[in-house]
Amino acid sequence: MYLTLDYNNMMAEFAGKHGIAPEEITGLSAKIAAAKKAMAEKRARGGMDWRELPHNQKEVVADILAYVDEMKDKIDAFVVLGIGGSALGPMAVQQALNHPFYNELPRGKRGGFPKLYVADNVDPERLTGLFEVVDPTKCLFNVISKSGSTSETMSQFMIIKELLENRLGKEGAKSRIVCTTDPESGNLIKIAKEEGYKTFYVPSGVGGRFSELCPVGLLPAAFCGIDIAGMLAGAAQMDKVCSNADERQNPAYMFAILNYICMKKGQNIVVTMPYADSLKYFSDWFAQLWAESLGKKFDLDGKIVNVGPTPVKALGVTDQHSQVQLYAEGPWDKFVVFIALEKFKETMTIPKLYADMPSLGFLGGVTQNELIKTEMAATEYALMKAGKPSMTITLPEANAQAVGALIYFYEVATAFAGELLHINAFDQPGVEAGKKATYAMFGRPGYEEEKQELDERPGKKSEYII
């Protein structure tokens, strides 16, 4: 097993009156059965193509690895131009599996692989700063947009394209751009074909936040020397586990069920708190997956429900000294999900100093490995004592298989939670509304109605501006 879920401290037996009683789970048997049925039916008719990614990408992996072998010695850095899952996924995997200061290592200690940068915002200082630390002509830019109309990513692409063509000429620039997009429709595939860019594809039925296990995430990972076949193997093993019809043996289903019960009881905030720096950015990736998938105004019947959990990110032990005070003694509106590693890549022993100072001497001879595990156990206990629910996801170590399993686990849990909430977990109308407003403000053709609506909105009052 690449992953285990311990939910003892979610239960009333341990967490007290704010925990979950076993009958609250069994009382959902009809809803759980309906969710299982919907999951199976959607997968069978191709409505969850992301679930097939661990099994159907042998040729894709071979193509990626061949391209990495061809290009890695020709570039100093691989730069992701993407936003949302296209950026958060590669960042999470890179942090999890490579050296914590990967870009600062000499190339030889990076296994000969290029540096990785992720440009995931349109703050004008972001690209300007990047160009001051890398030579753009020695970078490979990965433009990731399924639609090819993502304003943020495509604005970056247009800046990069002009810069490269001015410095390298059209043919030279072509070798420094690789696209990841839809195989058939959208602006980016059209541009890629016209310009002759190397292109990888996002399968048609795979949405952005469920795309980390396709070329969106696999290509950047491979350019950093990460074992992408291992990631898919871990996901495939988790697919087997997450296909178990018994929720008591299915960690993804149980995770979703527990979250659903908490939401219904007003514990709508889920805090993800990994006790490992390597897993820090999984909190960010999960936050997008969970919030964008489950925060919905309408249910599947068109009824206004305004549901959705609020994900919060934390890091152990860092946030023991900032956030845990709130979690232990604050309102009863949240629970904590710890993520633990059984084994770290390194061992650091604390020297036996200051034996005459009891408040320091006890640390002598202890490893930091023991310290971080003990601090997590202590925080877990303190929350339980305070009657605050928590659960723990444990990985044996941060390797490619375990990371692939963790990604797949969270994706299945998200989809199952969507079924329990009776909402569409795969759209994002709230995000689209903001996109349409942006297009209208810039006068994009086709958005005249939205532009008129924006022009007619109430003006701001000066008395409310200080």
N, C-alpha and C positions, 0 to 999 in steps of 0.2 A: 504493500500500500504506500502510495506517495503522499497520502493526506488522511488525517483522522479529524473527526469533529467530536469534541467533548462538551456536552451541553448540560452537565450536572448542575452547574450554578445558574442555569436558566430556570430550573424547576423550583416549585414552592418548597419542596423538602429541604432545599439548601438556601434559597434566596428569600424565603418567607412569603408574606402575603402579596408581595409585588412580583413573585415568581409565577411560573405556569404550573397548574395542577395537571396530572396525567389525563383527567377527564376532559380538560379543555382541548387536548389533542384528539382524543377519541370522539369527542363531540363534533368534530369537523369531518368525520369519516365520509359523509356524502360529498362534501365540497372537495375533499382530497381525492376521492375516486373520480369525480368529474374532471379535476385538473389533470390527473394521470391520463385519463382517456383523451383529453384534448391535446396533451403533449404527444401522445402516440399517434393520433390522427394527423396532426400537423406535420410531424416528421415523415410519416408515410406518404403524404401527398406533396412533399417537397417544400413545406412552409418553414422548415428550420434547416436550411442548407448548411448553416454554420456547424451543425452537429456532425456533418459528414467530413469536415475538414481534417480530422485526425486520420482518416482512412483513404482519402482519394487524391493525395497530393504527391505521390511518388515522383511523377514526372516533373511537377513544379519544383520540388526540392532539388532534383538533379539539375534543372535549368538554372535555379538560383545559385547553386554551388559552382556550376561552370562559369557563370557570369562573375561571381566573386573572384574566382581563380584568375579570370581574364583581366579584371580591373584593379584588384586591390593594390598591386605594386605600382600602379600608375597614378595613384592619388594619395594625398596626405590626410584627407578627411571625407567622411560620408555625411552629408547634411540632409536631414529629413525636413521637407516643407510640408507640413500637415497640421491639423488642428483636431481637437477632440480625441477620439480613440486612436486616430492615426499618429498622434504625438504621444499620448499618455501611455499607450501600450509599449512602444519601443523604449521609452524612458524607463518604465517599470522593469522590463526584461533585462535591459542593459545593467541597471543598478543591481538587480538581483543576482546576476550570473557573472559579472566581470568585476575586476578590481575596483574598489571604491574611488580610486583616483585614476581611472583608466586613461583618460586623455593626457594626464601628466606623465605617464610612464614613457620611457624611451621606446621606440618602435619595436625593438627586439623583444622587450618584455611584454609587448602587446601581441606577440606571436606573429609579427609582421603585418598586422591588420591596421587599417586607418583609424583615426580618431572618429568619434561620433558626436555630432551636434544636432539638436532638434530646435528648429525655428518655428515656434508654435503660436506666435502672436504678431500683430501688425504694429506694435509699438515701434516707431521709426528708429529708436535707439538700438533695437534688437539686431537687425541686419547690419546696421552701421558698425556696431560693436563686433559682430562676427567677422566682418571684412577686415577689421583691425588685428584679428588674431589668426586668421587663415588667409591664404592666397586663393581667391575664388577659382582661379584657373587650374588649381591643383586639387579641387574638390569634385566629388560626384554628388549632384543634387537630385534627390528622390522626391518628385512631385507626387503627392498622394491625394487624390480626390476622385471619388467614384463618379460624381456627376460632372466634374470639370467646371462647375459653376460656383464652387466654394470661394467666396470673395477673398477671404484672408489668404488662403493657399495660392489662388491664382494671381493675386496681386504680387505675392512674393516671387512666383514663377516668372511673371512678366519683367520684374526688376532684374532677376538673375539672367534671364534669356538675353536681354539687351546688353547687360554687362559682359556676358561671356562672348556674345557675337562681336562686340566692339573690340575685345581683346584677342579673341582666338579665330574670328571669322565664323561663318555659318557652319562649316564642316567641323571645325574644332569644337565649337560649342555643342554640337550634336552628341559628341562623345562624353560630355560632362553632365548630361541630363538623362535620367531614367524615370519613367512614369509608372505609377500603379493606379489603375483605373478600371472602369467598367469595360468589358470586352466589346460591347456593341454600341452603346449610346452615350451621349454627353459630349461636352466640348473637348475634354482632355484626350479622349481616344481619337477624335478627329484631328486635333493638333498633332498628336504623337505620330499618326500615320502620315500626315502631310510633311512633317519635319524629319521623319525617319528615326525617332527616338526608340531606344530599347524600352519595351513595355512588359509589365507583369499585370495580371488581371485579378480583380476582386470578383469572385463568383457572384452571379446575378442575385441570388437569394441571400447574400450575406451583407448585413448592415454595418455601418462604420464602427459602432461600439462592440460588435461581435466579430471583428475582423482580425484580431491579433494573431490568430493561428492560420492566416492566409498570407500572401506576399506583403500585405500591409505591415505586418510585424516580422515575418520571417526574413525578408530581404535585409532590413537594417540589422537584425540579429546576426545573420550570416556574415555580414561585412565586419562584424566585431568578433568573429571567431566562435560564435555561440553554436552549440549543437542543435540545429533546428529539427533534425530527424528525431533527436531525443525528446525535444519538446512535444512533438506530435505523438511519440510513443507514450509519453506520460498522459497526454490528453486522451489517447485511445483507451488506456487502462482505466482512466476515470470515467470514460463513456460507458464502459462495461459496468462499473460500480453504480453510476447514476442512471442506469437503465433498469435497476432492480425495482420491481413493483412494490416492494415492502419499504415504506418510508423509514422504518426503524433500521434498515440496512442501507439506506440511500442518503448520504450526508447532504447532498444538494437539496433534496426534497425536504429533509428535516430542517435545514437552515431556513428555507423559505417558509415553512410552516410556523416555526418559532417566531420569525420576523412578523408574519401575518398576525399571529395572536397578539404580539406586543403592540403592533399598530392599532389593532382594534381596542386595546386597553389604554390607549393614549401614550404608550411608550414609542413614540414615533421617530426618535433620534437613535441612529445606530452608529456607534463610535468604533472605527477600525483602528486597532492599536497593535501593530507588529512590534515585537521585541527583537528586532534585528535591523540594522541600518540597510542591509541589502534589500529588505522588503518594504522600505519606506514609501516608494512611489506606487506600490500596489494599492495603498490607501487612496491615492489620487485617481488611479485607473478605475478602481471599484466605485468611487464616488460618482463618476460620470455614468458608468454602466447602470448603477442602481437608481440614481436620481432621474436620468433622462428616460429610462425604461419604465419606471413605475410611477412617476409623478404625472398624473393625468386628470383632466377635468371631467371627461366623459367615460362611462363604462361601455362595454360592448353592445349594450342595448340603447345607447344614446342618452342614458340618464346622467345628469350632472352629479358627480360624486366627489370631485376634488380630493383625490387620494394621493398618497405617496409618502415614503419615508424620507427623512433628512439624514444623509450620510455626513459624518464628521470624521476628519482624519486626526490621528494622534501618533506619537512615536514613543515607544518605551525604550529606555527609561526617561528620556528627555522630558516627556510631558507628565511624568509623575510630579515634576516640579512646577507645573503650570496648570494643567487641566484636571488632574485627578481629584483635587479638592472639590471641584464642582461635581464630578461624577459620584463621589462618596457622600457628600452632604447636601447636594443641590436637589432640584425637583425630580419627581419620579417619572420623568418623560423620556428616559434613555436607557440603553444597555450597552455593554462593551463587548466587542469581539476581539480577543487577543489572537495574534498569529505568532506561533513559536517555532523555533528550529531545535531539533534534537541535537544537531551537531553543527558547529561553526567551521569555517574553512581554516581558521587559525586558533591558536591557544596562546593566551597572554597571562603570565603568572605575576602576581603582585609581590614585590620583594618584602622580606621580613624586616621592616623598619619600624621605629617608634613603638617598640614593645612596651615602653613605660607609659604610653598614652593609651588607655583602654579603648577610647573612641576611635583609634586608628590601628592599634596593634592587632586587633582581631582579624584585620584584612590580610596580614602577612601570610604568604604561602598559598592564599586562595587565588584561583584563576578568575579572570574577568568573565570567562565562560560561566563559571559557577555563580558569579555575582549577578549577571544579567538574568539568568534563569531564576535565581532566588528572589530577585526583585520583582519579577513577573508573578511568581507564586505568592509573594507577599501582597502585591497589589490585588491579585485575584481574591485572596483571603480577606483583605480589608473591605473590598466591595461586597463580598458575601456577608461579612459581619454587619455591614451597614444595610443589608437587605436589597442591594442593587444587583440585578441579574447580569451575568456575563457568560460567554462561552469561549472555547479555545480551539482554533484550527492549528494543527501541528504538522509540519513537514519534517521528514527525516533529515534533510539538509537542503540548501539552496542549490540544487542542480537542475539541469535542463528538464529532466523528467518530472520532477516535483513542481517546477514552475508551470510547465504545460498542464499538469493536473490541476493546479490551483486556478489557472485561467478558465479551464473548462468547467470546473466545479462552480465557480461564480456565475458563469454564463447560464448553466442549467438552472441554478438556484434562482436567477433573475427571471428566466422564462416561466418557471413554475410559480414564483410569486405573482407574476402577471396573471396567470390562470386563476390563482386563488382570489385575486382582487377583481377578476372579471374585467380586465382592461387589456388594451393592445400594448404589449411591451416592446413593440418593434417600430412604432412611429414616434414622432417628436413634434407635434403641431405647435407647442409652445416655442420651440426653437425656430420653427419655420416662420412664425409670426414676426419675430425679430429680424429674420433675414429679409422678409418681404418689406418691412419698414425701411431697412437699409437700402434695398434696391430702389424703393420709391423715392427716398431722399436724394439719391444720386440721379434720378430721372431715367432709370433703366426702362426701356420699352416693355410694355405689357403690364406695368404697375401704376397706370394712371389713376385708377380708382383709389388705390392705397395712398397715392400722392395727394389726391384731393382731400381724403380723410385726414391726413396728417396736416395739411394746410389749414384745415378747419378746426383743429384741436384747440382747446382753450389756452390762451396765453398765460404765462406765469405772472404772478403778482409780486411786485417789488417789496411789499410789506412782509413777505415770507422769505426774503433773502437778507441775510445779515452780513 
